[in-house]
Amino acid sequence: MPITTIDPRSALVVIDIQKGILTQPTVHDSRAVIDNVATLAKTFREKRLPVVLVRVGWSADFGDTLKARVESPRPTGAVAADFMEYVDALDVDPARDILIFKRQWGAFYGTDLDLQLRRRGVTNIVLCGIATSIGVESTARDAFERGYNLTFAADAMSDRSVEAHDRALQIIFPRIGEIGTTADILAKLPV
């Protein structure tokens, strides 16, 4: 479904555009994804709409990571010192942006994201980031269940797997929101 509207009380939520995540290969050029995310963030700030920057990380001893039995476990070795740093292109300003630190895939569980959005009267989330089928999709499902309208910036997200990326965009996201490009979203943003 193409984007029909974007609520006047919208927020941009950016998932895991951080240095450590971007060292991993993605199916779409991560520079193009970052450029689109940065364009969205800049425009939301200019329109005085909230920009939420989410990053993932853990303590040095990994004591706060999930420990469920899985077939493909998370690496537990040391991570680069700058793993959790946002990329420079986001132009992060802690006095202006809402910064969320998560320890799992989704940005709602165990964080104050819902509180931050609701206190600002946000009804629509424009969602982007990496990885489409993990952090973005987990956050989107949680947002949908909390009653937010969702708009997905398809060209401002990527994944490690083309099949996973396409599945999210073609099967999951159309059931819980509207999908468009960065340009589509910019054209629909309230004045």
VOGU-3710 file (C-alpha; in Angstrom, 3 decimals, decimal comma):
1> mpittidprs> 0,000/0,000/0,000  1,511/3,353/-0,923  1,788/6,033/1,724  -1,576/7,758/2,108  -0,684/10,200/4,872  1,746/10,863/7,672  0,257/12,124/10,928  1,172/15,632/12,081  2,414/14,054/15,347  5,050/11,804/13,769
11> alvvidiqkg> 8,505/10,739/14,907  11,410/9,271/12,981  12,776/6,133/14,675  16,199/5,042/13,402  17,341/1,527/14,294  21,011/0,584/14,824  22,744/2,983/12,433  25,925/2,580/14,440  29,537/1,910/13,606  29,677/-1,711/14,785
21> iltqptvhds> 26,559/-2,784/12,901  27,737/-1,096/9,712  30,925/-3,182/9,624  28,727/-6,138/8,644  27,808/-6,681/4,992  24,326/-5,654/3,841  22,371/-6,420/0,686  22,030/-2,732/-0,165  24,830/-0,185/-0,184  25,014/0,995/3,417
31> ravidnvatl> 26,246/4,430/2,304  23,018/4,987/0,356  20,973/3,785/3,341  22,869/6,160/5,665  22,377/9,053/3,237  18,611/8,443/3,190  18,455/8,102/6,980  20,453/11,337/7,387  18,115/13,139/4,954  15,074/11,978/6,913
41> aktfrekrlp> 16,646/12,995/10,235  17,628/16,429/8,946  14,138/17,083/7,590  12,370/15,858/10,744  14,573/18,164/12,828  13,847/21,109/10,524  10,118/20,446/10,963  10,596/20,127/14,734  9,437/16,525/14,704  11,102/14,064/17,094
51> vvlvrvgwsa> 14,115/12,087/15,909  14,727/8,909/17,893  18,113/7,251/17,469  18,244/3,681/18,735  21,417/1,689/19,219  22,139/-1,773/20,525  24,873/-2,823/22,896  25,804/-4,744/26,004  28,047/-4,520/29,002  31,722/-5,478/28,604
61> dfgdtlkarv> 31,152/-8,896/30,201  28,014/-9,571/28,085  26,177/-10,284/31,342  23,113/-8,390/30,101  22,692/-10,310/26,826  19,854/-12,736/26,201  20,830/-16,307/26,992  18,088/-18,400/25,406  18,958/-21,600/23,534  19,256/-20,788/19,834
71> esprptgava> 20,818/-22,471/16,814  22,691/-19,374/15,714  24,105/-17,800/18,881  25,284/-14,213/19,143  29,073/-13,777/19,222  30,347/-13,297/22,754  33,872/-12,067/22,038  35,119/-8,536/22,409  33,502/-5,884/20,206  35,282/-2,887/18,699
81> adfmeyvdal> 35,586/0,103/21,013  33,379/2,180/18,703  30,774/-0,579/18,102  27,988/1,340/19,850  28,775/4,794/18,437  26,288/6,363/16,045  27,684/7,095/12,583  28,802/10,694/12,081  26,300/11,290/9,251  23,429/11,192/11,771
91> dvdpardili> 24,634/14,493/13,281  23,571/13,351/16,758  22,713/16,044/19,281  21,792/14,647/22,731  20,026/17,912/23,608  17,779/17,654/20,562  17,431/13,945/19,716  15,896/11,145/21,767  18,601/8,533/22,338  17,513/4,984/23,135
101> fkrqwgafyg> 19,862/2,196/24,220  18,565/-1,360/23,802  20,007/-4,773/24,612  17,897/-6,899/22,273  16,354/-6,723/18,803  13,302/-4,552/19,458  13,519/-0,957/20,653  10,451/-1,044/22,934  11,209/-3,864/25,375  13,291/-2,739/28,348
111> tdldlqlrrr> 13,564/0,898/27,189  11,586/4,111/27,642  10,806/4,475/23,913  7,029/4,175/24,335  7,069/6,699/27,183  9,165/9,165/25,153  6,796/8,922/22,173  3,530/9,036/24,109  4,598/12,027/26,225  5,189/13,893/22,967
121> gvtnivlcgi> 1,797/12,837/21,576  3,326/10,811/18,726  0,783/8,785/16,742  2,871/7,856/13,672  6,345/6,342/13,529  8,488/6,581/10,404  10,818/3,625/10,742  14,187/2,887/9,139  17,529/1,259/9,931  19,460/-1,990/9,913
131> atsigvesta> 18,608/-4,850/9,911  15,234/-4,822/8,211  14,201/-8,295/9,400  15,608/-8,019/12,910  15,759/-4,634/14,691  13,395/-2,801/12,334  10,827/-5,596/12,135  10,905/-6,334/15,884  10,398/-2,658/16,676  7,654/-2,375/14,054
141> rdafergynl> 5,703/-5,325/15,416  5,865/-3,881/18,936  4,841/-0,418/17,692  1,882/-1,865/15,797  0,703/-3,724/18,897  0,897/-0,434/20,819  -1,397/1,265/18,283  1,083/3,483/16,408  0,598/4,168/12,709  3,697/2,972/10,866
151> tfaadamsdr> 5,436/4,281/7,778  8,455/2,391/6,448  11,279/4,069/4,534  12,202/1,156/2,260  15,324/2,799/0,836  16,559/3,735/4,310  16,924/0,153/5,532  18,870/-2,955/4,659  19,646/-6,432/5,915  22,308/-9,110/5,722
161> sveahdralq> 19,959/-11,340/3,715  18,032/-10,315/0,606  15,377/-12,933/1,361  14,857/-11,648/4,907  14,788/-8,009/3,738  12,278/-8,770/0,976  10,092/-10,892/3,268  9,768/-8,033/5,749  8,971/-5,479/3,024  6,638/-7,705/1,010
171> iifprigeig> 4,870/-9,783/3,664  5,148/-8,283/7,154  5,267/-4,500/6,703  2,218/-4,209/4,395  0,144/-5,869/7,138  1,146/-3,349/9,792  1,853/-0,084/7,973  2,569/1,755/4,735  5,775/1,590/2,715  7,479/4,201/0,576
181> ttadilaklp> 10,789/5,764/-0,287  12,539/8,606/1,474  11,220/10,943/-1,231  7,655/9,643/-0,745  7,885/10,282/2,987  9,347/13,767/2,583  6,524/14,657/0,189  3,885/13,560/2,754  5,388/15,124/5,881  3,143/17,743/7,442
191> v> 4,144/21,321/6,702
//
